[in-house]
Amino acid sequence: RAVVKKAQRFEDRETKAFIGYSLSVQIAQTLSGDTADNRYLNKTYRLEGLDFAKNPIKAEDAEKALRNLANDAFTIGVSLDTSSTPALESSLSGLLDKSCYVRAYHFPAKDDPEKKIQQWVIKQEKHLRKDSKDTQAGKTARAPF
């Protein structure tokens, strides 16, 4: 289980130019897997500027990033108003302190096996990985995180 701590504009560190939006969650309770309580996970939704490979963001990639942000917010339980930039930025505040479930994992980088790449996704409770232990409610509530 995690709690949304930040949902905000994301800007380039050097130029302060708008890039997109970011979402930060803090792990409140590790349901299964490696203990990660109190760890922060950050996700960026890049709409402008350069991608991680230093290529310009294409319009279709920006649209996909905005859809992913809206989908993640919906999974958390918040409908974002994507009709305009001010409306979107105003509706991001609805995500703060919302509880959600995440599944996180890591794998070695292709160019440096010692370096670990971390990925995470927001999940609905019903789509969490299940294990054999039942909760008091009679259903499982276990996830890798």
Buried (B, 14 or more C-beta within 10 A) or exposed (E): BBBBBBBBEBBEEEEEEBBBBBBBBBBEBBBBBEEBEEBEBEBBBBBBBEEEEEEEBEEEBBEEBBEBBBEBBEBBEBEBBBEEEEEBBEBBEBBEEBEBBBBBBEEEEEEEEEEEEEEBBBBEEEEBBBEEEEEEEEEBBBBBB
